[in-house]
Amino acid sequence: MRIQLFIIILSIFLFGLVNVAGADYSSLTIPRILYKGGNDGPRPEALRSLLAQIARRTSIDVNREPTSLKLSDQNLFKYPFIYLGGDKAFEPFEESDLKILRKYLSYGGFLFIDDNSAVANSEFDRSVRRMVARVFPQTPLRNIPRDHSVFRSFYLLNTVSGRAIIKSSMEGISLKGRTVLMYSVNDQAGAWSRNKLGDWNYDVVAGGYRQRQLSIRLGINIILYALTLDYKKDMVHLPIILERLRRYQSP
């Protein structure tokens, strides 16, 4: 009964989003966030590759075509999941962009940040931490515990993988019990990335095939977590869903 109630409310919420935003949510699209300076696309085939895995392993319809946008893009709120990757330092975002990002995450959006450098304490990492501190000055990044629903949203996982294991955990920001931002320094996209011939673009460091598969599974789990609002603890999020319904349906 609890799960059925959750599904009904979630369906109403998504239907409301389609009506308000005029967007087609029949297929999942993951936009890559553009920014100034640095390199915002070091793994250009990664998201397409991950979406192909999602299509193959789950019942989710996906749009594999690459999409990118700026935080100031008026279409940002049409996407429930956005990705920010890089391997170099980048210029600070404008305060207006950070305000939009804060609003996007507070209203139900999800951001996954991926350090593609595979270097501890990289320039990209320092830029990310400065950015996140400006978006949520009162809510610092914290390690995501192993009992978090992201580790069982689709696959049951007990480890954090990636192209290179720089850190054995991910970090995140949670608001009202919901994790809205996750950050990995292990170059997840490097492990996901595959060319159109089916060959892997980048070697994984040390772990081989299993390490890559665990990274793909983690990527799928992250997306499923973002889309299902932590369905393993469904009743916890009913107030959040109802609040979003009121926001999106208000004139």
C-alpha positions in Angstrom: 0.0 0.0 0.0 2.8 2.4 0.9 4.6 1.7 -2.4 1.4 2.1 -4.4 0.7 5.4 -2.8 4.2 6.6 -3.5 3.9 5.6 -7.2 0.6 7.4 -7.5 2.0 10.6 -6.1 5.2 10.3 -8.1 3.1 9.9 -11.3 1.1 12.9 -10.5 4.3 14.9 -9.8 5.9 13.9 -13.1 2.6 14.5 -15.0 2.5 18.0 -13.5 6.1 18.7 -14.6 5.3 17.7 -18.2 2.3 20.1 -18.3 4.1 23.0 -16.7 7.4 22.7 -18.5 6.1 21.5 -21.8 8.8 18.9 -21.8 8.7 15.3 -23.0 9.7 13.0 -20.1 9.0 9.8 -22.0 12.8 9.4 -22.5 15.7 10.2 -20.2 18.2 12.8 -21.4 21.3 13.7 -19.4 22.7 17.2 -20.2 26.3 18.0 -19.7 26.9 21.4 -18.0 29.0 23.9 -19.9 31.3 26.3 -18.1 34.1 28.7 -18.8 37.8 27.8 -18.6 39.1 24.3 -18.0 37.6 21.4 -20.0 33.9 20.6 -19.6 33.9 17.6 -22.0 37.0 15.4 -21.5 34.8 12.2 -21.9 32.5 13.1 -24.8 31.2 9.6 -25.3 30.6 8.7 -21.7 27.0 9.8 -21.2 25.9 8.2 -24.4 27.6 4.9 -23.3 26.0 5.0 -19.8 22.6 5.7 -21.3 23.0 2.7 -23.6 23.7 0.5 -20.6 20.6 1.9 -18.9 18.5 1.1 -21.9 19.9 -2.4 -22.0 19.7 -3.2 -18.3 16.5 -1.4 -17.2 13.1 -0.5 -18.6 13.9 3.2 -18.8 13.5 4.8 -22.3 16.6 7.0 -23.0 17.7 9.6 -25.5 21.4 8.9 -26.2 22.0 12.0 -28.2 24.6 14.3 -26.5 23.1 17.4 -24.9 24.8 20.3 -23.2 23.6 23.5 -21.7 24.6 26.3 -19.4 23.2 26.8 -16.0 21.5 29.9 -17.3 19.7 28.0 -20.0 15.9 28.3 -19.6 15.5 24.6 -20.3 17.5 23.5 -17.3 14.5 22.8 -15.2 13.1 20.3 -17.8 15.8 17.8 -16.9 15.7 15.9 -13.6 19.4 14.9 -13.8 22.5 16.9 -15.0 26.1 16.1 -15.2 29.2 18.2 -14.6 32.6 16.7 -15.5 36.1 18.0 -16.1 39.8 17.4 -15.5 41.2 21.0 -15.1 40.5 24.1 -13.1 37.6 26.2 -14.3 36.5 29.8 -13.9 34.1 30.6 -11.0 30.4 30.6 -12.0 28.5 33.8 -11.9 26.5 34.3 -8.7 23.4 34.4 -10.8 24.2 30.9 -12.2 24.8 29.6 -8.7 21.5 31.0 -7.6 19.8 29.1 -10.4 21.6 25.9 -9.5 20.6 26.2 -5.9 17.0 26.7 -6.9 17.2 23.7 -9.4 18.5 21.4 -6.7 16.1 22.6 -4.1 13.1 22.1 -6.3 13.9 18.5 -7.2 16.8 18.4 -9.6 20.0 16.3 -9.2 23.6 17.1 -10.1 26.3 14.5 -10.5 29.9 15.9 -10.5 32.7 13.7 -11.9 36.4 14.5 -11.6 37.9 13.0 -14.8 41.5 13.8 -13.9 42.0 10.7 -11.7 44.4 12.7 -9.6 44.1 13.3 -5.9 43.5 16.9 -4.9 43.3 18.0 -8.6 42.8 21.5 -9.9 39.3 20.4 -11.0 38.6 19.1 -7.5 39.6 22.5 -5.9 37.3 24.3 -8.4 34.4 22.0 -7.6 34.8 22.5 -3.8 34.9 26.2 -4.2 31.7 26.1 -6.3 29.8 23.8 -4.0 30.7 25.9 -1.0 29.2 28.9 -2.7 26.0 27.1 -3.7 25.5 25.7 -0.2 27.7 27.7 2.3 25.9 26.2 5.3 25.9 22.6 4.0 29.3 21.1 3.3 30.1 18.1 1.2 30.0 14.9 3.3 30.9 11.3 2.6 28.0 9.3 1.5 27.6 6.3 3.9 27.3 2.8 2.6 23.8 2.4 3.9 22.6 5.2 1.5 19.9 4.1 -0.9 22.1 4.9 -3.9 24.0 1.6 -3.2 20.8 -0.4 -3.6 18.5 1.7 -5.9 19.0 -1.0 -8.7 22.1 -3.0 -8.0 23.3 -4.0 -4.5 26.7 -2.5 -4.2 29.1 -2.3 -1.3 31.9 -0.4 -3.0 32.7 2.8 -5.0 34.5 2.2 -8.2 35.6 4.3 -11.2 38.3 4.3 -13.8 40.8 4.9 -11.0 40.1 4.4 -7.3 41.3 7.7 -5.9 38.8 7.7 -3.0 36.8 4.8 -1.6 33.7 6.9 -1.1 31.6 9.5 -2.9 30.6 12.8 -1.3 27.3 14.6 -1.4 24.9 17.3 -0.3 21.5 16.5 1.2 18.5 18.8 1.7 15.6 17.7 3.8 16.7 14.1 3.8 17.2 13.9 0.0 20.6 13.9 -1.6 20.6 16.4 -4.4 24.3 16.4 -5.4 26.8 13.6 -5.6 30.5 14.0 -6.3 33.1 11.3 -7.3 36.8 11.9 -7.8 37.3 8.4 -9.5 36.5 9.4 -13.1 33.3 7.4 -13.4 32.9 8.6 -17.0 36.3 7.3 -18.0 35.1 3.8 -17.0 31.7 4.2 -18.8 33.1 5.6 -22.1 32.8 3.3 -25.1 33.1 4.2 -28.8 30.5 3.3 -31.5 32.5 0.2 -32.4 32.0 -1.1 -28.9 35.6 -0.6 -27.7 36.4 1.0 -24.4 38.0 4.4 -24.7 40.1 4.3 -21.6 41.8 1.6 -19.5 40.8 1.3 -15.9 43.6 1.4 -13.4 44.4 -1.8 -11.5 40.9 -3.4 -11.3 40.2 -4.5 -14.9 36.9 -5.8 -16.1 35.2 -6.1 -12.7 36.2 -2.5 -11.7 34.6 -1.2 -14.9 31.4 -3.1 -14.4 31.1 -1.9 -10.9 31.5 1.7 -12.1 28.7 1.1 -14.7 26.5 -0.3 -12.0 27.2 2.6 -9.8 26.3 5.0 -12.6 23.0 3.3 -13.1 22.3 3.3 -9.4 23.0 7.1 -9.2 20.6 7.8 -12.0 17.9 5.5 -10.6 18.3 7.1 -7.2 17.8 10.5 -8.7 14.8 9.5 -10.7 13.0 7.5 -8.0 13.5 9.9 -5.1 15.0 7.3 -2.8 12.1 4.8 -3.3 13.6 2.4 -0.8 12.5 4.9 1.9 9.5 6.1 0.0 7.3 7.5 2.8 10.2 9.8 4.0 9.8 11.8 0.8 6.1 12.2 0.6 6.3 15.8 2.1 8.9 16.7 -0.4 6.8 15.5 -3.3 3.7 17.2 -2.1 5.7 20.4 -1.6 7.0 20.2 -5.2 3.4 19.6 -6.5 2.3 22.8 -4.8 5.2 24.8 -6.2 4.8 23.6 -9.8 1.0 23.9 -9.8 0.9 27.3 -8.3 0.2 30.2 -10.7 
